[in-house]
Amino acid sequence: MEGLPAVSGTARLFLAVWPGPAARGATLALRDSWHWNATARLMRPDQLHLSLHFIGAVPRGRLPALIDGLRVPFTPFDVVLDRPGQWAHGIAVLQPGVLPSGLLQLHASLQQALQQLGLPVETRAYKPHVTLARRAESASPPETITPLRWRARSYALAESVAGPPRRYRVLQRYGPESRAAS
């Protein structure tokens, strides 16, 4: 475990893939090529991630069981991020035009693990994305973008820690050697 916080209270949790250094740099360069409005809040480099599942508030006392229960078989895969978008409430995102089977398989395996742990799962269709900025209602992406390739070598259980500033704390990383708990 990478550093569990205190046991009392709740933790706002999610599962995600973090980019390696080269992919992070390329994502930042693309983010910086957008035309941002004055109110846009750009995501910090350490916050860039590809969302897998939002879990929500969970009692901290459950963290050890969750960390074990979210260990699923995983095979590294590539994801190509090539579609900039604007979502409701001013969220600027980058999405894959094609969903790789490895990503969909990991998402499904984690959904099953969440259900087995008695945690809620999202009922809307999965829309993998990297959030580039918030409060970016009138922002616009460059006319053309070079597709970004991320190699997903691991996934992580992370906590969204209230701020200011809001930050993400990785509680556990899972690599390709991960296996379901026996």
N, C-alpha and C positions, 0 to 999 in steps of 0.2 A: 504494500500500500504506500502511496506516495505522500501521505501526510493527511491523516484523517483529522478533521476539526473536533472540537469538544462534542461530547455526547448529548448534551441537552439541546432542546429546541428542534427546529426543522432545517432541512437543507433543500434548496431549489435545484433539482438535478436535471441533467440531460446527457445524452450519448451523442458523440460526434467523432469525426475524423479530422485531425489536425494536419496541415501540410508540413512537409519537410522544409528546410531552409530555402532551397532553390524555388520550390513552388510558392512559398510565402513571398519571396522577393518578386516573382513574376506577378502574383496576385496584387501586391501593393503597387507595382508599376501600372497595372491595368486600372486599379482603383484611382490612382492619381491622374490618369488620363481622362477621367470623366470631368464634366463641367458641373461643379457643385454650387448650390445656392448658399447664401451666407449662414443659414441656420443648420445646414447639414452637419451631422455628427458622424465623422468617419470612424470606422472600427479600427482600434489599435492593432498593430501587427500580431500581438499575442492572442488576440480575440478571434482572428480569422479561423473559421472551421466550417466543415461541411456537416450540417445537421443530420442526425439519424433518428433520434426520438427525443421529444421533450417529456420528461417524467413528472416534473412539478415538485411540490413540497412533500417531503418524506421525513418522518421522525429520524433524527440522527442515530438513535439507538439501532435502527435497522441497517445502517451502512455496512457493517461487516457481512451480513447475510446477502445484501444486494451486490456487494463487490464479488462475492463468490458466485452468486446466481446469474450474474450477467456475463460470465465467462463462457463464450460460445465458440464452436469451431469457426475458423476464419482463414480465408486464403487471400493474400494480397491481390489487389486489382488496380487498374488504372481508371480514372474518371477524367473526362475531357469537359472542361467548363468553357462554354462558347456562346452562351445566351445571356446577355445582360437583360435585366428587367426592373420594373418599378411595381412594387406591391402597394396595397392599401396602407394608409397612414405613413407614407413617405419612406418606405423601406426599399433601398436599392440593393439588388441581388445579382448574383451570377449563378447560372444554372447549367447543368449538362443538357445538351440537345438530345443525346442518346443516353439512356440509363443502362450502365453496365450490369451484366448479370451478377457479378460479384457484389456490387453495392446492393442490389435488390435481395440477394440471398442473405447478406449480413443483416439488412433491415428486417427481413422476415424472421431470421433466427433470434434477433434481439426482441422482436415483438412477442414471440413465443415465450422467451425467457421472462419478459415483463409480466405476461399473463400468468405464468407459473408462480411468480412472486406476488401475485395479487395486486399488481399495479395497473392503473388505467393505461390504455393505449389510444392513440389518436384514431378517430374514426374517419377523418378526411383522407383523401388520396395523398400518398407520400409525394412531396415535392422537394427533392433534395436541392439545397442551395447554400451559397456562401453569402452572408449578409455583408455588404460593403459599407453601408452607411444607414443611419436613421435620420429622421426629420429632413429627408431629401426630396420633398415633393416636386420641385421643379428642376431637379438634376437631370442631366442627359449624358448617356454614354457616348464614347467616340463613335464615329460613323462605321468604322470597321475595327474589329478586334482580332488579335491573334489568339486562337484557342489555347487555353492553359491545360496542361496535363498534370494531374496530381496522381502520384503513386500512393495508394492507401496501404501502408504497411502495418498499421495498427488502428485501433479505435480507443476511445477513452470515455470513462464515466467522469463527468465534471459537475461542479457546483457553480451556479451563478450567485456571486456574493454581492449583496447590495452595497452601494457606495454612498456618497461619491468618492472616487469613481467606481462604477460597476466594474467588476472584474470576474474572470473565470478562474477557478482553481481545479486543476486535474486531480482527482482522487485516486484513480487507477487507470493504467494503460493496459491494453490487452493486445498481444501480438498473435502471429499466425500459429504459435505453439499452443494457444488457448484451447482448452477442451472443456466440454460441459462437465460440471461438477458430478462426481460419482458418489 
